[in-house]
Amino acid sequence: MRVASLRWIGATTLIATVALGVAAPAFAATTEPHYRISPSLEAYTDSAVPDVTEYYPSGGETPIGTRVDQDGVTHTTRAYVSFDLGSINKSRFQQAIVVLPDYGKSCEDGSTPGERDVTVRQTQPFADNTWANPPALTGAAVRATADACQTATADLTTMVSRALKRGESSIFVEIRVRGAREAKAKFARWLRFNDTRLEVNLVNRAPDKPVDLKINDQDNTCTGDFVTNTDLSAYARMSDPDTSPWDSLSSEFQWWPAADPSDVHSMPAGGTSSGWDGQFGIGSIPGRTLADGGYAWRARTFDTREYSAWSDVCSFTIDRTPPATVPTVGSPEYPENSAAPVGGAYRSGTFLFTANGDPTVVRFAYGQDGYIQNTVAADQAGGAAVVTWYPTASGKHTLTVWGLDAAGNRSEPRQYAINVA
């Protein structure tokens, strides 16, 4: 049976203060539990109305202990909650803590918290029970401990572990002021049922060592010969043996100069991404600011509790020094600086580019009148390339050719003048 929510003068004043905007204190930053389970049943019983029960009290405001209302009536109340256990990975179960916030104090307002002596005890399933007909109790009561502000906690690990072993899909617990203190008003509390929860942690295994290292994109496998002249991205695939539930994974990256492996730099937090098992973590290396030379990086994965082993090392080179040699260009169809017009707009010719033996040149970039239209690989470092190209307009133009090194640095341009018919 359900009755209207009961109120007392002292409690009403306190609740009004909270409603006016006194902020709840921030809880200490800790690792998130694997499961945070809200109650599936919320109820309390009252000695003053022994045959009725208040289910799902308005606003979650739930009294426990003894109070006297404005009419002089004494109320002693006990709270009951249930938690569904079906989502818990039984094979990895490690710990269960019930969290019981109350309205006893705000950390910001300097008020005293009052005395607490709260216990939590398992019961038989709650079914139309009342103060006069309470559910049967099982096991031992667990005393809650409270922090300096508003939150009491009780370790229900043994209780939940036994329930899981028995194959039970839920547990029911009674929350009350302990023993004879239940009759003393100074121990009375107002629980915040809307914030009451069961926090479950599982046995955790460290993430796997990151693999499938990539550099600059997910198609570019790290082979140790990557050269660049600008910032670059590092990719490492994350995985974790704990897949039920999925752990949220993030990557940590480090890089260092090959000449001084002790000079280790961590990538900024904003340069990494997180996700689920099988995704890439991504780090950003500030290549634009690094001196020319060899470097290396590695990664490890964090599952909010433990780090993996470090990955293998991926090497790369920073090179912002352009090739010193200007390419040579020649063409039988379009000789340089011909007095008479030759060829024609959109008429192809064959062109030979050479690096003059400069071993830093591995490609050529080329295009009409100073614009890059295409690139072509040299047949070997410092070698040559043959291309088919055509001008796009009649008149005097230039075919501009640059030598490119592995980092994409360009040599000074070779301006090959042609007179197009």
Long-range contacts (C-beta under 8 A, 24 or more apart in sequence): 1-51, 1-52, 1-53, 1-128, 1-130, 2-52, 2-53, 2-54, 2-55, 3-49, 3-52, 3-53, 3-54, 4-54, 5-54, 5-57, 5-58, 5-61, 6-46, 6-48, 6-49, 6-54, 6-63, 6-69, 6-75, 7-69, 8-63, 8-67, 8-68, 8-69, 8-70, 8-75, 9-69, 9-70, 10-67, 11-61, 11-63, 11-67, 11-103, 11-190, 14-103, 14-190, 15-61, 15-103, 15-190, 17-109, 18-103, 18-106, 22-106, 22-108, 22-109, 23-106, 23-108, 24-101, 24-106, 24-150, 25-106, 25-107, 25-108, 25-149, 25-150, 27-151, 31-304, 31-305, 32-304, 33-97, 33-199, 33-200, 33-201, 34-89, 34-200, 34-201, 34-202, 34-245, 35-87, 35-88, 35-198, 35-199, 35-200, 35-245, 36-197, 36-198, 36-199, 36-200, 37-83, 37-84, 37-85, 37-87, 37-197, 37-198, 37-199, 37-200, 38-196, 38-197, 39-81, 39-82, 39-83, 39-193, 39-196, 39-197, 40-82, 40-83, 40-84, 40-170, 41-80, 41-81, 41-82, 41-126, 41-172, 42-79, 42-80, 42-81, 42-193, 42-196, 43-79, 43-80, 43-81, 43-126, 44-77, 44-78, 44-79, 44-80, 45-77, 45-78, 45-80, 45-129, 45-130, 45-131, 45-134, 46-75, 46-76, 46-77, 46-131, 47-74, 47-75, 47-76, 47-77, 47-131, 48-73, 48-74, 48-75, 48-76, 49-131, 50-130, 50-131, 50-132, 51-130, 51-131, 51-132, 52-130, 53-128, 53-129, 53-130, 53-131, 56-193, 57-193, 59-194, 60-191, 60-192, 60-193, 60-194, 60-195, 60-196, 61-103, 61-190, 61-191, 61-192, 61-193, 62-190, 62-191, 62-192, 62-193, 63-188, 63-189, 63-190, 63-191, 64-118, 64-175, 64-176, 64-177, 64-188, 64-189, 64-191, 65-176, 65-177, 65-181, 65-182, 65-184, 65-185, 65-187, 65-188, 65-189, 66-177, 66-182, 66-183, 66-184, 66-185, 66-187, 66-188, 67-185, 67-188, 68-185, 76-182, 76-183, 78-131, 78-134, 78-174, 78-175, 78-176, 79-174, 79-175, 79-176, 79-191, 79-193, 80-123, 80-126, 80-129, 80-135, 80-172, 80-173, 80-174, 80-175, 81-172, 81-173, 81-175, 81-193, 81-196, 82-125, 82-126, 82-170, 82-171, 82-172, 82-173, 83-170, 83-171, 83-173, 83-198, 84-169, 84-170, 85-160, 85-163, 85-164, 85-168, 85-169, 85-170, 85-171, 86-169, 86-170, 88-160, 88-164, 88-200, 88-202, 89-202, 89-244, 89-245, 90-164, 92-202, 92-203, 92-204, 92-242, 92-244, 93-160, 93-161, 93-164, 93-200, 93-202, 93-203, 94-157, 94-201, 94-202, 94-203, 94-204, 95-155, 95-157, 95-200, 95-201, 96-155, 96-156, 96-157, 96-159, 96-160, 96-161, 96-198, 96-199, 96-200, 96-201, 97-153, 97-154, 97-155, 97-156, 97-157, 97-198, 97-199, 97-200, 98-144, 98-153, 98-154, 98-156, 98-173, 98-196, 98-197, 98-198, 98-199, 99-151, 99-152, 99-153, 99-195, 99-196, 99-197, 99-198, 99-199, 100-144, 100-151, 100-152, 100-153, 100-154, 100-175, 100-191, 100-196, 101-150, 101-151, 101-152, 101-191, 101-192, 101-195, 101-196, 102-150, 102-151, 102-152, 102-189, 102-190, 102-191, 102-192, 103-150, 103-189, 103-190, 103-192, 104-150, 104-189, 104-190, 105-149, 105-150, 106-149, 106-150, 107-148, 107-149, 107-150, 113-146, 113-148, 113-149, 113-150, 114-186, 114-187, 114-189, 115-186, 115-187, 116-144, 116-146, 116-152, 116-187, 116-189, 117-143, 117-177, 117-178, 117-179, 117-181, 117-187, 118-143, 118-144, 118-146, 118-152, 118-154, 118-175, 118-176, 118-177, 118-178, 118-189, 119-143, 119-144, 119-154, 119-175, 119-176, 119-177, 119-178, 120-144, 120-154, 120-156, 120-173, 120-174, 120-175, 121-173, 121-174, 121-176, 122-159, 122-163, 122-171, 122-172, 122-173, 122-174, 123-172, 123-173, 123-174, 124-172, 125-170, 125-172, 126-172, 134-174, 135-172, 135-174, 137-174, 141-178, 143-178, 150-192, 156-198, 160-198, 160-200, 202-242, 204-242, 204-247, 204-303, 204-305, 204-306, 205-240, 205-241, 205-242, 205-306, 206-303, 206-306, 206-307, 206-308, 206-309, 207-238, 207-239, 207-240, 207-241, 207-247, 207-249, 207-300, 207-301, 207-302, 207-303, 207-306, 207-307, 207-308, 208-238, 208-239, 208-240, 208-241, 208-301, 208-308, 209-300, 209-301, 209-308, 209-309, 209-310, 209-311, 210-236, 210-237, 210-238, 210-239, 210-251, 210-281, 210-299, 210-300, 210-301, 210-308, 210-311, 211-236, 211-237, 211-239, 211-311, 212-236, 212-237, 212-280, 213-299, 213-311, 213-312, 213-314, 214-280, 215-314, 215-316, 218-280, 222-314, 222-315, 222-316, 224-314, 224-315, 224-316, 225-317, 225-406, 226-315, 226-316, 226-317, 227-316, 227-317, 227-318, 227-319, 227-405, 227-406, 227-407, 228-287, 228-316, 228-317, 228-318, 228-319, 228-407, 228-408, 229-287, 229-288, 229-318, 229-319, 229-320, 229-407, 229-408, 229-409, 230-287, 230-288, 231-284, 231-285, 231-286, 231-287, 231-288, 232-284, 232-285, 232-287, 232-316, 233-282, 233-283, 233-284, 233-285, 234-267, 234-282, 234-283, 234-284, 234-285, 234-297, 234-299, 234-314, 235-280, 235-281, 235-282, 236-280, 236-281, 236-283, 236-299, 236-301, 236-311, 237-278, 237-279, 237-280, 237-281, 238-275, 238-277, 238-278, 238-279, 238-280, 238-281, 238-301, 239-277, 239-278, 239-301, 240-277, 240-301, 240-303, 242-303, 243-277, 246-276, 246-277, 247-277, 247-303, 247-304, 247-305, 248-274, 248-275, 248-276, 248-303, 248-304, 249-274, 249-275, 249-276, 249-277, 249-279, 249-281, 249-301, 249-302, 249-303, 250-274, 250-281, 250-301, 250-302, 251-281, 251-282, 251-283, 251-299, 251-300, 251-301, 251-302, 252-299, 252-300, 252-301, 252-302, 252-307, 253-281, 253-283, 253-285, 253-297, 253-298, 253-299, 254-297, 254-298, 254-299, 255-285, 255-295, 255-296, 255-297, 256-295, 256-296, 256-297, 257-290, 257-293, 257-294, 257-295, 258-293, 258-294, 258-295, 258-296, 258-315, 259-293, 259-294, 261-296, 285-316, 287-318, 290-318, 291-318, 292-318, 292-319, 292-320, 292-321, 293-317, 293-318, 317-406, 317-407, 318-407, 319-405, 319-406, 319-407, 319-409, 320-407, 320-409, 321-405, 321-409, 322-405, 322-409, 322-410, 322-411, 322-412, 323-355, 323-358, 323-360, 323-361, 323-403, 323-404, 323-405, 323-409, 323-410, 323-411, 324-358, 324-360, 324-411, 325-355, 325-356, 325-357, 325-358, 325-361, 325-403, 325-411, 326-356, 326-403, 326-411, 326-412, 326-413, 326-414, 327-353, 327-354, 327-355, 327-356, 327-361, 327-364, 327-401, 327-402, 327-403, 327-411, 327-414, 328-353, 328-354, 328-356, 328-414, 329-353, 329-399, 329-401, 329-414, 329-416, 331-416, 331-418, 334-391, 334-399, 334-418, 334-420, 335-418, 336-416, 336-417, 336-418, 337-417, 337-418, 337-419, 338-418, 338-419, 339-419, 340-419, 341-394, 341-419, 341-420, 341-421, 342-418, 342-419, 342-420, 342-421, 343-390, 343-391, 343-418, 343-420, 343-421, 344-394, 344-420, 344-421, 345-390, 345-391, 345-392, 345-393, 345-394, 345-420, 346-390, 346-391, 346-392, 347-390, 347-391, 348-388, 348-389, 348-390, 349-388, 349-389, 349-390, 350-386, 350-387, 350-388, 351-386, 351-387, 351-388, 351-389, 351-399, 351-416, 352-384, 352-385, 352-386, 353-378, 353-384, 353-385, 353-386, 353-387, 353-401, 354-383, 354-384, 355-382, 355-383, 355-384, 355-403, 356-382, 357-382, 358-382, 358-403, 358-411, 360-403, 360-405, 360-406, 361-403, 361-404, 361-405, 361-411, 362-404, 362-405, 362-406, 363-403, 363-404, 364-401, 364-402, 364-403, 364-404, 365-401, 365-402, 365-404, 365-410, 366-399, 366-400, 366-401, 366-402, 367-399, 367-400, 368-392, 368-397, 368-398, 368-399, 368-400, 369-397, 369-398, 369-400, 370-398, 370-400, 370-413, 371-400, 372-400, 372-402, 375-404, 391-418, 391-420, 393-420, 394-420, 394-421, 395-419, 395-420, 396-420
